Amino acid sequence: MTQPHEKKVLSASRRTDIPAFYMEWFMGGIRKKAFTSVNPYTGKRSVLSVTPETVHTIVFWSKNFGPFLEGRYGEQLSEQGFHLFFNFTINANPPLLEPGVPPLKARLAQLEALCERFGPECITWRFDPICWYTTGGGDLRDNAAGFEPIARHAENAGIQRCVVSFMDFYPKIGKRIEKKGLSATGFAFVDPPLLEKIHVLSRMEKALQESPIRLMTCCEKAVLEALPAESRIQAASCIPNDLLMNLFGGRLSLKRDTGQRIKDGCGCRVSVDVGSYRLHPCFHGCLFCYANPA
């Protein structure tokens, strides 16, 4: 018996926020039925055939699905035969950390709209990254306090998965803080001890104890291994090819994505990312961003 053709997953995108800023560019590639992908490390270019016959699922990553929803881009793609999956990052509302994202109320309304139009089973809520920082007063703060209200809203919308991670400090983050003049005010990110991270995850798990939402971690192998034996927190796969096949049928490779942080616990399966750090700068202006904000 002939096996069905193995398609690919299109990631749009780990490198920038396409749903918020670059959907017209993305739809241009869909109309051309091809994207040129550039490896950010090697510079190698490759042309990707993008049709419903070659692409199994498009995975969108965003902090602001407002433009995506208003333009009804998802409906256009669905009508053409593409399956859609969404990684929606919704953190609490400290404007110092994420100055360019819409207010929390607007983002929660977007989550509801995505669930209504495409089904909550096709959406992963990301609370990412959890970070600690000091301000001029010297007090240690974190952005984890807003988790529970968002969780209640996500549960009511039908969300089944929440992925969390802790901030990784890259040199470009320090340069960004310097450029904004924040270091002169006493602002600094702090990497807390492992026990503090375990405490925060355990608190989140307890908050979801009566909820159908499963808590998972992204690239947090050391923290995951240090959790209490009774913890049910699992490692995440933000590109979850097994789940995509369960949702939409068809065939996908279950190989790990070797371009990701496997040693740190990344569970992503193979996909092709079409965003660009250089050509598609993000305008959210998040202080902790590892990409290249405008």
N, C-alpha and C positions, 0 to 999 in steps of 0.2 A: 504494500500500500504506500502511495506517495505521501511523504511527510510535508506538512505545510511549511511555507517559506519562513525562515527566521528573519524577522525584521529588526530594526534598531530603535532605540529610545533617543529622542532629541531633548536635550537639556537646555532650557532658555530662561535664566542662565545663572550659573554660580558666579560669574564674573561681573555682573551688573544687574540692574533691575529693568528687564525688558518690558514687563507688563505696565510699569509705571511711566516709562520714558521712550521706549523704542518699538512700539507695536506697529507703527507704519513701516518702519524698516523691516521688521520681521515679516509682515504680510507681503512686502515686496519680494522677499526670498521665497515665500510660499507661491506667489504668482509665477515666479521664474522656475519654480520646482527645483531649486538648488541654492545652497549656501556655500560660501567659501569659509572654511574653518582654519584658524591660525593657532598653532600651538604656542601658548604664551612663553614657554621656556626655550623651545628649539627654533621657533619661527617657521616651522614647516607648515606649508599650506596644503589643504586638501579640499576638493570639491565634493559636497554631499548631495546626493539625490534625495529630494524631499517630496514625497508623494504618499498618499495613503497606502500605496503598494509597497513602499520601502520603509515607512516609519510606523512603528506600532503605536507609540504614545508620545505626545509632547508633554514634558514636565516643565511647568512654569514655576519660577521662584520670584517672590515679591514681598515688599512691605506695604505696597499700595496698589490694590487691584482696581481702584476707582476708574482710571482711564480705560483699562481692559474691559470693565463691565459697561461703562458708558458707550464705548465704541462697538459693543456686542461682537467683539472679535472672537470670543469663544464659540458663539453660535455660528459664525461664519466658518470657523475651522471644523466644527462638528458636522455642519452641513456638507462639507467637502469629504468627510469620512475619517477625520483624525480623531483619535481618542485623546482625552485631556486629563492631566493630573496636576495637582497644585500643592506647592509648599508655601504656606502663607505664614510669614513671621509676624507675630503680634506680641510685642513687648508692652510693658507698662509705659507710662506717659511722661518720663522725665525729659523735657525739651533740651536739656544740656547735652544728653547723650545722643539723641536722635532728632536734631532740630528740623529736619526737612520732611518728616513723615506726617500724615494727617493726624488730627486728634483721635484719641482712642475710640471715641463713640463712632466716628466715621468708619474706622477700620473694622469695628465689630459689625457694623451694618453691611460692610462689604463681605464679611465672612458669611453672614446670613444669606446674602444674595448669591454667593458662589454655591452654597449648600442647596439653595432652592433650584438653581439653574442646572447644576451639574452633579448634585448628589454629595452628601457629606462623606461617603466612603471614598471619594476621589480627592479628598483634601487632608493634608497633614498640617496641623498647627505647630509652628515652631516658636518656642520661647527661647530666644537665642540672640546674643550670648548673655549668660548671667555674668555680671561683673561687679567688682568692688572698687570704690574710689574714695579719695579724701578730697575735701574742699578747703577753702581758706580757714574755716573754723577748726580744722583738724579732725572732725568726726569721720569715722569710717561708715560709708553708706553702701548700699547695693540696690540693684534694680529688681530684686526677686519679690519684693513686697506686693507687687501688683498681680502676682500669679493667680491667686485664688478667684478674684472677680472675673478675670478673663476665662478661667477654666469653667466657671459656672455658665457663662455665656456660650462658650464653645460646646459644652455638654448639651445645653438646650437646643443648639443648632444641629446636633447629631454627630459632632466630631468624635472620632474613635481613637485618634493617635495624637500624642504630643511629644515632640522631640526637643530636648534641651541640650545645651553645651555651655562650657565656661569659656570666657574670653582668653584668647591667645595674644600675647603682646608681641607685635612686630615693630621693628625700628621705625617704619613709616608712621605708626601711631604716635610715637613720641615726637616725631617731627611735626605732626599735625597739631599736637597740643602746644608745642612751642610756637608754631606759626600763628595760632589763634590767641596767643598771649595768656593761655590758661595756667601754664606752669608758674607764672609770676604771681598768680592769685592763690597758689597753694594746691591747685588741682593736680591729682596724680592717680593713675590706676594702681591697684594693689592686687597682688596674687596671694590669696589667703592660704592658710595651711589646708592640707587634705581633709582634716576632720571637719573644717567649716564647710567644705564642699559636700561632704557626706551628710552633714546636718541639713543643709539646704535641700538636697535631693530627697532625704527622708521626710522632710516637712512637706515637700510637694507630693510625694507618694501618699502620705497620709491624707492630704487634701483631696486626692482622687480616689480614696479608698472605696467610696460608695458609688463611684462614677464608672461608666463603661470606657472612659478614656484610658488608654494604655500609655504609661510614661516610658520614654526611651531616651538614650543618650547618643549624641553624635561625637565620635572621635574622643571618647573619654574612657579609654581602656583601663587606665590606672585607677580612676575613681570607681568605675564599675566593679573592678575586682576587689576593692576595699569595702564595698557595701556589706551590710549584715547579711548573713546567709538566708534570712527569711525575706529579703527584699525581692520584689518581682520586676524590678526595673531591668530592661533589656537593652542591648545595643541596637541602634537604629540603622536602617538602610534608607537613606533619603531618596535614592533612586532604587525603588523596590521592585525589581523585575518580576519576582515571584508573585507579588501582590497584583501587579499590572496584568499578568496573565490570568489570574483569578478573576479580575474585574472584567477584562475585555476579551479573554481567549487568546488564541494565536500562540506563536512561539517566540521566546526571547532567550538570549544567552543568560546564564546564571553565574558567569565568571565575575570575579571581583574586578573592580575598576583599578588597575594598577597605577593610574595617574593620581589617585587619591591617597589619603593618609591611612593605609591599611594597618601599619604598625601601631597607630594610635587608636585603632578600633573602628575605622570607617567601614561600614558594611555595604556601601553603594555597589551596585552591579554596573556593568559596562553601559556607557551611553556616549553620546557625542554632544559637546557643548558648542553652541553657536555664538555666544557672546564674546566681547572683546574688552579687556581692561583699558586698552588705549583708545579704541574708536568709540566706545560706549561708556564714558564716565558717568558715574551715578551722582545724582543731585540731592540725595537725602542728607548728605553731610554728617553721617554718623561718626562719632569720635573713635569708636572701636573698630571701624571697618578695615578689613585686610585688603580690600581692592583699591581702586583709584578714584575716589570721589572727585567731582569737578570742583 
